[in-house]
Amino acid sequence: MTPVPSATQWGSPAASKRAFLIHGNTCSSHTWETVAQSLAKAGWIMFFGIFSDMISSVILPGFLVTAPNMLGHGNRSTGDFHLQTFAQDLYSTYFTNGFTYDVIIGHSLGGTVALALLPMLPTPWGHKTAVILVDPGIEFSDEVLDEFEKRLGAEIQHVPSVEAYVADHPTWTRQDAVSRVVGLHMAQSELPKRIFEHIKPFVYTHLFSAIPQHVEMTVLVADPALSSVCPPELVPAHPQIRKVITVKGSSHWVQRDNPGAIVKAAIDEVERLERVAVQL
């Protein structure tokens, strides 16, 4: 393993939009395969006037999607598992020199890391960033963290087969199961234990208070009947949190159970912010 940054990209460098996707605990950049491909394929219609009575249009390519591997994941080694370290690592690699993205998406622990990352973001003139948190980790008791540690630790030590994941998750494609197995094999040994040791107590509701003015947020939460990671009532009221959407029928693995919900939320918010910018 190495601490050298690594990431997966989808789409064309000529794409008109940029998306940044942050995976969760014991996963890798490949967890975003279906979401990323859909964003990369999305086309944008730009309208413009040539003469007063003529309007023309051009279809621009969709998103260039970048999904990094966080420290401790994707064959990246580290000895520091603090939340701010995860966020600083992403910032120093992907956000320096004023570089911005149209949408940032974070799942589970990746959603928590996204919250810690937001205050570091450059403030672009006249540009707002859409942020989609997907069933993010906000607050857990130590007892719940201990349960997560045991379950995730067991998965890393004894990685289930692709066939086992397909059987246990009927909504997953085989590709989804493969990406889960790959993420576990690429994770640092004892990763869940080391992470939870460094981020206890897991109470991060206060991070919402630091949302920058140029960020507008949507939070997607799993079906409460299938996951208790992020109950909707844990998401605080905030003027820049536009929506809290429950994805019915989806477990914590929203990017696999219902990737279309994430894609729709991202495109809808980016398009809305673009319309707002044109009107200003």
C-alpha positions in Angstrom: 0.0 0.0 0.0 1.0 3.6 -0.6 -0.3 7.0 0.5 -0.1 8.3 -3.1 -3.4 9.8 -4.2 -5.5 7.7 -6.6 -8.8 8.2 -8.2 -11.1 6.9 -10.9 -12.5 9.1 -13.7 -15.4 8.8 -16.1 -16.4 11.0 -19.0 -14.6 13.4 -21.3 -12.1 16.1 -20.3 -14.2 18.3 -22.6 -17.3 17.8 -20.5 -19.2 21.0 -19.6 -19.6 20.0 -15.9 -17.5 18.5 -13.1 -18.6 16.1 -10.4 -16.7 14.9 -7.3 -17.8 11.7 -5.6 -16.6 10.6 -2.1 -17.1 6.9 -1.2 -17.9 5.5 2.3 -16.1 3.4 4.9 -14.4 0.2 3.5 -15.4 1.1 -0.1 -13.4 2.5 -3.0 -13.9 4.8 -5.9 -15.5 2.0 -7.9 -18.6 2.0 -5.6 -19.8 4.9 -7.8 -19.6 3.1 -11.1 -23.3 3.2 -12.1 -23.8 6.8 -10.8 -20.6 8.0 -12.5 -21.4 6.5 -15.8 -24.9 8.0 -15.8 -23.5 11.5 -15.0 -20.9 11.2 -17.7 -23.5 10.3 -20.3 -25.8 13.1 -19.3 -26.2 15.7 -22.0 -26.7 19.4 -21.5 -28.6 21.6 -24.0 -27.4 25.1 -24.2 -29.6 27.7 -25.9 -28.4 30.9 -27.4 -29.7 33.6 -29.7 -28.2 34.4 -33.1 -30.7 37.0 -34.2 -33.7 38.5 -32.4 -36.1 36.0 -34.0 -33.7 32.9 -34.0 -32.7 30.7 -31.2 -30.2 27.9 -31.7 -28.9 25.2 -29.4 -26.0 22.9 -28.9 -25.8 19.7 -26.9 -22.7 19.6 -24.6 -21.2 16.5 -23.1 -22.2 15.8 -19.5 -19.9 15.5 -16.4 -16.3 14.7 -16.0 -16.6 12.6 -12.9 -13.7 12.2 -10.4 -14.0 9.7 -7.5 -11.0 9.6 -5.2 -9.9 6.8 -3.0 -9.8 8.1 0.6 -6.8 7.4 2.9 -6.9 3.8 4.1 -8.9 2.7 1.1 -8.1 1.8 -2.5 -4.6 0.5 -1.5 -3.8 3.9 0.1 -2.1 3.5 3.5 -2.2 6.0 6.4 -1.6 6.1 10.1 -3.9 9.1 10.7 -7.7 8.4 10.6 -9.1 11.6 11.9 -12.0 13.1 9.9 -10.1 16.4 9.2 -7.2 14.4 7.8 -9.5 12.7 5.3 -10.9 16.0 4.3 -7.5 17.8 4.1 -6.1 15.0 2.0 -8.9 15.5 -0.6 -8.6 19.2 -0.5 -4.9 19.4 -1.0 -5.1 17.0 -4.0 -8.3 18.0 -5.8 -9.2 21.6 -4.7 -6.1 23.6 -4.8 -5.5 26.6 -7.1 -9.2 27.5 -6.9 -10.4 24.4 -8.7 -14.2 23.9 -8.3 -16.8 21.3 -9.0 -20.4 21.7 -10.0 -21.6 19.0 -7.7 -20.0 17.1 -4.7 -21.6 13.8 -3.6 -20.6 11.9 -0.5 -22.0 8.6 0.7 -22.0 7.4 4.4 -18.6 8.3 5.9 -17.9 10.1 2.6 -20.9 12.4 3.4 -19.3 13.2 6.8 -16.0 13.9 5.1 -17.7 16.1 2.6 -19.2 18.2 5.5 -15.7 18.6 6.9 -14.3 19.5 3.5 -16.9 22.2 2.7 -15.4 25.1 4.8 -12.1 24.5 2.9 -13.5 25.0 -0.5 -12.5 28.0 -2.6 -15.3 30.6 -3.0 -15.8 31.1 -6.7 -17.3 34.4 -7.9 -20.8 33.9 -9.3 -20.7 30.1 -8.9 -22.6 27.9 -6.5 -21.8 24.3 -5.7 -24.5 21.6 -5.3 -23.8 19.1 -2.6 -25.6 15.8 -2.3 -25.2 13.9 1.0 -26.3 10.2 0.6 -27.3 8.6 3.9 -24.4 10.4 5.7 -23.0 9.4 9.1 -24.0 12.2 11.4 -24.3 10.8 14.9 -23.8 7.4 16.4 -23.5 6.1 20.0 -20.3 4.2 20.9 -22.4 1.0 21.1 -23.5 1.4 17.5 -20.0 2.1 16.3 -18.8 -1.0 18.1 -21.4 -3.0 16.1 -20.3 -1.4 12.8 -16.7 -2.1 13.6 -17.3 -5.8 14.2 -19.4 -6.2 11.1 -17.2 -4.3 8.7 -14.0 -5.8 10.3 -15.4 -9.3 9.7 -16.1 -8.4 6.1 -12.5 -7.2 5.5 -11.0 -10.3 7.2 -13.3 -12.7 5.4 -14.5 -11.0 2.3 -17.7 -12.6 1.0 -17.9 -13.8 -2.6 -19.5 -11.8 -5.4 -22.2 -14.5 -5.5 -23.0 -14.0 -1.8 -23.5 -10.3 -2.2 -25.7 -10.8 -5.3 -27.8 -13.3 -3.3 -28.1 -11.0 -0.2 -28.9 -7.9 -2.3 -31.4 -8.6 -5.0 -31.4 -5.0 -6.2 -27.6 -5.0 -6.9 -26.1 -5.8 -10.3 -23.2 -8.1 -10.5 -21.0 -5.1 -11.1 -22.2 -3.6 -7.8 -21.2 -6.8 -6.0 -17.8 -6.9 -7.7 -17.1 -3.3 -6.6 -18.0 -4.1 -3.0 -15.6 -7.1 -3.0 -12.9 -5.0 -4.6 -13.3 -2.2 -2.1 -12.9 -4.6 0.8 -9.8 -6.3 -0.7 -8.2 -2.8 -1.2 -9.0 -1.5 2.3 -6.2 -1.2 4.9 -6.1 -4.0 7.5 -8.2 -3.2 10.6 -9.6 -0.1 8.8 -12.9 0.1 10.7 -11.3 -0.3 14.1 -8.7 2.4 13.3 -11.3 4.9 11.9 -13.7 4.5 14.8 -10.9 4.9 17.3 -10.0 8.2 15.8 -13.5 9.7 15.2 -15.2 8.9 18.6 -17.4 10.4 19.8 -19.2 10.3 16.5 -21.3 13.5 16.8 -20.9 15.7 13.8 -24.2 17.6 13.6 -22.2 20.8 14.2 -20.5 20.5 10.8 -23.8 21.7 9.1 -23.3 25.1 10.8 -20.2 25.7 8.7 -21.8 25.2 5.2 -20.4 28.0 3.1 -22.7 30.6 1.4 -21.9 29.3 -2.1 -23.0 25.7 -1.3 -26.6 24.4 -1.5 -27.3 21.0 -0.2 -29.7 18.1 -0.7 -29.7 15.1 1.7 -30.9 11.7 0.6 -31.6 9.3 3.3 -32.3 5.5 3.1 -35.7 4.0 3.8 -36.0 4.0 7.6 -37.4 0.5 7.4 -34.2 -0.7 5.9 -31.5 1.5 7.5 -31.1 3.5 10.6 -27.8 5.2 9.6 -29.3 8.6 9.0 -32.8 9.2 10.3 -34.3 12.3 8.6 -34.8 14.0 12.0 -31.0 14.0 12.5 -30.6 16.5 9.6 -30.8 19.9 11.2 -32.8 22.8 9.7 -30.5 25.1 7.7 -31.3 27.7 5.1 -28.9 26.1 2.6 -30.2 22.6 3.0 -32.9 22.7 0.4 -34.3 19.2 0.6 -34.2 16.0 2.8 -35.5 13.2 0.6 -36.2 9.7 1.8 -35.4 7.1 -0.9 -38.2 4.6 -0.4 -37.1 0.9 -0.8 -33.4 1.7 -0.6 -31.1 0.4 2.1 -28.0 2.3 3.2 -26.4 1.4 -0.2 -28.4 4.0 -2.1 -25.8 4.2 -4.9 -26.5 0.5 -5.6 -30.2 0.1 -4.7 -31.3 3.3 -6.5 -28.5 5.1 -8.3 -31.1 7.0 -10.3 -32.2 8.9 -7.2 -28.7 10.2 -6.8 -28.2 11.1 -10.4 -31.6 12.9 -10.6 -30.8 14.9 -7.4 -27.4 15.9 -8.8 -28.6 16.9 -12.2 -31.7 18.7 -10.9 -29.6 20.8 -8.5 -26.9 21.7 -11.0 -29.5 22.7 -13.6 -31.4 24.8 -11.0 -28.3 26.6 -9.9 -27.3 27.2 -13.5 -30.7 28.8 -14.1 -30.4 31.0 -11.0 -26.9 32.1 -12.2 -28.3 33.1 -15.6 -31.0 35.2 -14.0 -28.6 37.2 -11.9 
